[in-house]
Amino acid sequence: MLFLIDVIKGLLTFAAVCVGLGIMYLVFIIAREVDWVIKQENRKQYRAKQKQCDFCGPAGKYIAVIVPGGCFEHGLYIRVSGAYLQIYDGEYPGFIDNIEINFCPKCGRMLREVENNADDGI
């Protein structure tokens, strides 16, 4: 009889621990999701307050002008235009390449909303 009581106590203790761990896990998941929502709202508020730098503004400056010896007469120009990093030479109709970017490479300001739900990418 004493053995049966000890087994029942052990099973009840085990069930209480399992329920407690389940509740703790549920609280952890809720806290994590609420934290994610708060982070997203804080990022939106920060982006709204953040101003454009000299490089990602409407008439942005060149990030770099590269004049290698002999290859390009007019050099290569690198600048931010909207949500694109433009690389082109000074010739017409010369080389041009547009690379989509999410953030300004100089100040880090958000240029476009990131589409995935994970942390913001490049």
VEXMI-547438 format. One record per residue (C-alpha): residue number from 1; chain; x, y, z. Coordinates in Angstrom, 2 decimals, decimal comma. Layout:
MARKE num cadena      c1      c2      c3
MARKE NUM      A       X       Y       Z
...
***
This chain:
MARKE num cadena      c1      c2      c3
MARKE   1      A    0,00    0,00    0,00
MARKE   2      A    2,81    2,41    0,88
MARKE   3      A    4,43    1,66   -2,48
MARKE   4      A    1,20    2,54   -4,31
MARKE   5      A    0,97    5,89   -2,49
MARKE   6      A    4,60    6,69   -3,38
MARKE   7      A    3,93    5,86   -7,05
MARKE   8      A    0,85    8,10   -7,10
MARKE   9      A    2,82   10,94   -5,45
MARKE  10      A    5,56   10,52   -8,05
MARKE  11      A    3,08   10,56  -10,94
MARKE  12      A    1,36   13,66   -9,55
MARKE  13      A    4,73   15,38   -9,12
MARKE  14      A    5,70   14,43  -12,68
MARKE  15      A    2,36   15,74  -14,02
MARKE  16      A    2,77   19,00  -12,06
MARKE  17      A    6,29   19,48  -13,45
MARKE  18      A    5,08   18,80  -17,01
MARKE  19      A    2,20   21,26  -16,65
MARKE  20      A    4,54   23,84  -15,13
MARKE  21      A    7,04   23,44  -17,96
MARKE  22      A    4,24   23,68  -20,51
MARKE  23      A    2,98   26,90  -18,96
MARKE  24      A    6,52   28,30  -18,84
MARKE  25      A    7,01   27,44  -22,52
MARKE  26      A    3,70   29,09  -23,41
MARKE  27      A    4,70   32,23  -21,50
MARKE  28      A    8,07   32,21  -23,31
MARKE  29      A    6,39   32,01  -26,74
MARKE  30      A    3,97   34,81  -25,90
MARKE  31      A    6,78   37,02  -24,56
MARKE  32      A    8,89   36,34  -27,66
MARKE  33      A    6,04   37,28  -30,03
MARKE  34      A    5,18   40,42  -28,06
MARKE  35      A    8,87   41,37  -28,07
MARKE  36      A    8,99   40,93  -31,86
MARKE  37      A    5,93   43,18  -32,32
MARKE  38      A    7,42   45,82  -30,03
MARKE  39      A   10,73   45,72  -31,93
MARKE  40      A    8,90   46,18  -35,24
MARKE  41      A    6,97   49,18  -33,87
MARKE  42      A   10,16   50,71  -32,46
MARKE  43      A   11,90   50,27  -35,82
MARKE  44      A    9,00   51,97  -37,64
MARKE  45      A    9,09   54,91  -35,22
MARKE  46      A   12,88   55,17  -35,55
MARKE  47      A   12,70   55,09  -39,36
MARKE  48      A   10,08   57,83  -39,38
MARKE  49      A   12,36   60,08  -37,31
MARKE  50      A   15,57   59,24  -39,16
MARKE  51      A   16,71   61,85  -41,67
MARKE  52      A   18,48   61,37  -44,96
MARKE  53      A   22,23   61,77  -45,10
MARKE  54      A   24,13   63,56  -47,87
MARKE  55      A   24,48   60,32  -49,81
MARKE  56      A   20,91   58,93  -49,75
MARKE  57      A   19,04   62,23  -50,06
MARKE  58      A   17,11   63,31  -53,16
MARKE  59      A   20,18   64,71  -54,93
MARKE  60      A   22,70   62,49  -53,20
MARKE  61      A   26,45   62,86  -53,42
MARKE  62      A   28,65   60,20  -54,95
MARKE  63      A   29,76   57,56  -52,47
MARKE  64      A   32,91   56,99  -54,48
MARKE  65      A   34,52   58,12  -57,71
MARKE  66      A   37,16   55,68  -58,93
MARKE  67      A   39,59   56,78  -61,62
MARKE  68      A   41,79   53,80  -62,47
MARKE  69      A   44,76   54,33  -64,72
MARKE  70      A   43,92   53,84  -68,39
MARKE  71      A   40,86   51,55  -68,24
MARKE  72      A   38,16   54,17  -67,94
MARKE  73      A   38,73   57,66  -69,24
MARKE  74      A   35,94   59,14  -67,16
MARKE  75      A   36,16   56,86  -64,11
MARKE  76      A   33,53   54,87  -62,24
MARKE  77      A   30,87   56,55  -60,13
MARKE  78      A   29,02   54,95  -57,21
MARKE  79      A   25,92   56,54  -55,68
MARKE  80      A   22,60   55,75  -54,01
MARKE  81      A   19,50   56,48  -56,08
MARKE  82      A   16,26   55,60  -54,33
MARKE  83      A   16,65   52,01  -53,10
MARKE  84      A   19,41   51,20  -55,61
MARKE  85      A   23,16   51,38  -55,51
MARKE  86      A   24,20   52,64  -58,95
MARKE  87      A   27,59   51,93  -60,45
MARKE  88      A   28,32   53,57  -63,80
MARKE  89      A   31,04   55,15  -65,86
MARKE  90      A   31,05   58,68  -67,20
MARKE  91      A   30,65   57,72  -70,85
MARKE  92      A   27,37   57,85  -72,72
MARKE  93      A   25,85   55,24  -73,24
MARKE  94      A   28,34   53,61  -70,93
MARKE  95      A   28,21   50,89  -68,34
MARKE  96      A   25,55   51,08  -65,64
MARKE  97      A   24,54   48,57  -62,99
MARKE  98      A   21,74   48,95  -60,42
MARKE  99      A   21,91   46,85  -57,26
MARKE 100      A   18,84   46,74  -54,99
MARKE 101      A   19,65   47,64  -51,38
MARKE 102      A   17,53   47,94  -48,23
MARKE 103      A   19,74   50,36  -46,28
MARKE 104      A   21,96   53,34  -47,10
MARKE 105      A   25,58   52,09  -47,02
MARKE 106      A   26,74   55,29  -45,30
MARKE 107      A   24,14   56,09  -42,61
MARKE 108      A   22,18   52,82  -42,40
MARKE 109      A   18,79   54,49  -43,01
MARKE 110      A   16,05   52,14  -44,20
MARKE 111      A   15,44   52,70  -47,92
MARKE 112      A   12,81   50,02  -48,43
MARKE 113      A   10,71   47,74  -46,23
MARKE 114      A   12,16   44,27  -45,84
MARKE 115      A    9,64   41,66  -46,97
MARKE 116      A   10,53   38,75  -44,68
MARKE 117      A    9,57   38,47  -41,04
MARKE 118      A   13,08   37,77  -39,83
MARKE 119      A   15,55   40,46  -38,75
MARKE 120      A   16,32   43,00  -41,43
MARKE 121      A   18,77   41,89  -44,08
MARKE 122      A   21,21   43,70  -46,24
***
